[in-house]
Amino acid sequence: MKVHLNKDESGYKIFLYIFYICGFIMLSITVYGIYGMTEQWMKNGTYVMGEILEKTEFPTAHFAKLTSWLFFSSIIGWYCVTRIGWKRTVQVPSWQITLVQLMMASLAAITLYEVIYNFVVLDAQITAGIVNGKVPDIDSLTIAYPDPTRPWNLNFATKMFLAAFVISSHALYLSTRPRKKADEL
C-alpha cells in the first residue's frame, strides 16, 4: 500500500471525493441535530443532547441511526484527510508537532475515559432495567451529566467520544511517525 498520495494520482481524487461526501453527511446531520434540539427546547424548555439523532433512522426504518452515520463518516472523513493532507505537515516545525502530540495524547486520554464512563453507565442502566423485569429502551437512556437540565443520550455520547478517541489516537500515531523532508517530495 502506498503511504503518500500526490494530487495527480487517481487515489488522491477518490479520497478527496469521499472526504467531501463525509463532510456533507456530517454537516447535514449536525444541522438536523441542532434544528431538532432547538425544536425540543422551544417546545419543552429542555432537550436531550443527541436524542433526535438516536431516534432517527436513515434511509429507512430499522436501518442505521443518524448517530451511526455521524460516527462512521467522521472516522472515514478523518482518514481521508490524513491521506490527502499529508504534504501540509512536512513544513510544520518540530516544536509545533510536539505541542500537537501533547494535545492529542491529552485528548486521547480524556476521550478514552469518557467512552469507558459512558459505556459503564449505559451498561448499568440496561442491567438495572433488566433486573426490574423489563428490558429498557436502550436508545432512550440518558445521563444528566454534566448539567442536569441538559442530559445526554448515552448511545450518542458513547459513539461521539469513541469517534473522538479513534481520531485523536490516530492523529497521535501519525504525529510520532518519521516525517519526510521538504526536499524529498
C-alpha positions in Angstrom: 0.0 0.0 0.0 1.3 3.4 -1.0 1.6 5.6 2.1 1.8 9.1 0.5 -0.5 10.2 -2.3 0.1 13.1 -4.7 -2.6 15.3 -6.3 -2.0 13.9 -9.7 -2.9 10.3 -8.6 -6.4 8.8 -9.0 -6.4 7.6 -5.4 -6.0 11.2 -4.2 -9.2 12.2 -6.0 -11.1 9.2 -4.6 -10.0 10.2 -1.1 -10.9 13.8 -1.8 -14.4 12.9 -3.1 -15.1 10.6 -0.2 -14.0 13.4 2.2 -16.5 15.8 0.6 -19.2 13.2 0.9 -18.3 12.6 4.6 -18.2 16.3 5.2 -21.7 16.7 3.6 -23.0 13.9 5.8 -21.5 15.3 9.0 -22.8 18.8 8.2 -26.3 17.6 7.3 -26.6 15.5 10.5 -25.2 18.3 12.6 -27.7 20.9 11.2 -30.6 18.4 11.6 -29.5 17.7 15.2 -29.3 21.4 16.1 -32.7 22.0 14.5 -34.2 19.1 16.4 -32.7 20.2 19.7 -33.9 23.8 19.1 -37.4 22.5 18.4 -37.3 20.4 21.6 -36.0 23.3 23.6 -38.8 25.6 22.3 -41.5 23.0 23.0 -40.4 21.6 26.4 -37.8 24.2 27.7 -35.2 21.4 27.8 -33.6 19.0 25.5 -31.6 15.7 25.5 -28.3 16.1 23.7 -28.3 13.6 20.7 -31.7 12.2 21.3 -33.1 13.3 17.9 -30.1 11.7 16.2 -30.5 8.5 18.1 -34.3 8.3 17.4 -33.9 9.0 13.6 -33.2 6.1 11.3 -31.9 6.7 7.8 -32.6 5.9 4.9 -35.4 3.6 6.1 -36.9 2.5 9.4 -34.9 -0.2 11.1 -31.8 0.8 9.3 -28.8 2.8 10.7 -29.4 5.7 13.1 -28.0 9.1 12.4 -25.5 8.7 15.3 -24.1 5.7 13.5 -23.8 7.7 10.2 -22.1 10.5 12.1 -19.7 8.1 13.8 -18.9 6.4 10.5 -18.5 9.5 8.4 -16.3 11.3 10.9 -13.8 8.4 11.1 -13.8 7.8 7.4 -13.6 11.6 6.7 -10.6 11.9 9.1 -8.8 9.0 7.4 -9.3 10.7 4.0 -7.9 14.0 5.4 -4.8 12.2 6.6 -4.3 10.7 3.2 -4.8 13.8 1.2 -3.3 16.4 3.5 0.0 14.8 4.5 2.1 17.3 2.5 1.0 20.2 4.6 2.6 18.7 7.7 6.0 18.4 6.2 6.7 22.2 6.6 5.4 22.2 10.3 8.3 22.9 12.7 9.1 20.2 15.2 8.2 22.3 18.3 4.6 22.6 16.9 4.4 18.9 16.2 5.5 18.4 19.8 2.6 20.6 21.0 0.2 18.7 18.8 1.5 15.4 20.2 0.8 16.6 23.7 -2.7 17.8 22.8 -3.5 14.6 21.0 -2.2 12.5 24.0 -4.4 14.5 26.3 -7.4 14.4 24.1 -7.0 10.6 23.6 -6.8 10.1 27.4 -9.8 12.3 28.1 -12.0 10.7 25.4 -11.0 7.2 26.4 -12.1 8.0 29.9 -15.4 9.4 28.6 -16.0 6.3 26.4 -15.5 4.0 29.3 -17.5 6.1 31.7 -20.5 6.4 29.3 -20.3 2.7 28.4 -20.3 1.7 32.1 -23.3 4.0 32.9 -25.1 2.6 29.8 -24.5 -1.0 30.9 -25.6 -0.2 34.5 -28.8 1.4 33.3 -29.5 -1.6 31.0 -28.8 -4.0 33.8 -31.0 -2.0 36.3 -33.8 -2.1 33.8 -33.5 -5.9 33.2 -33.4 -6.5 37.0 -36.7 -4.8 37.3 -38.2 -7.2 34.9 -38.3 -5.5 31.5 -35.6 -4.5 29.0 -35.4 -0.7 28.8 -35.5 1.2 25.5 -31.7 1.4 25.0 -32.0 4.3 22.6 -33.7 6.4 25.2 -31.3 6.0 28.1 -29.8 9.3 29.3 -27.4 10.7 31.8 -28.0 14.1 33.5 -24.3 15.0 33.4 -22.6 17.5 33.4 -25.7 19.7 33.5 -28.9 18.1 35.0 -31.1 20.4 32.8 -29.4 19.2 29.6 -28.9 15.4 29.7 -27.1 13.4 27.1 -28.3 10.4 25.3 -25.9 7.6 26.3 -25.7 6.0 22.9 -24.9 9.3 21.3 -22.3 10.2 23.9 -20.6 6.8 23.7 -20.4 6.9 19.9 -19.2 10.5 19.6 -16.5 10.1 22.3 -15.4 6.8 20.7 -15.0 8.6 17.3 -13.0 11.3 19.1 -10.8 8.7 20.7 -10.1 6.9 17.5 -9.4 10.2 15.7 -7.1 11.6 18.4 -5.3 8.3 18.8 -4.7 8.1 15.1 -3.5 11.7 15.0 -1.1 10.9 17.8 0.2 7.9 16.0 0.7 9.8 12.8 2.4 12.7 14.5 5.0 10.3 16.0 5.9 8.7 12.7 9.1 9.8 10.9 8.3 12.6 8.5 9.7 13.3 5.0 11.8 16.4 4.5 10.6 19.1 2.1 13.4 18.3 -0.4 12.3 14.6 -0.6 8.9 15.5 -2.0 
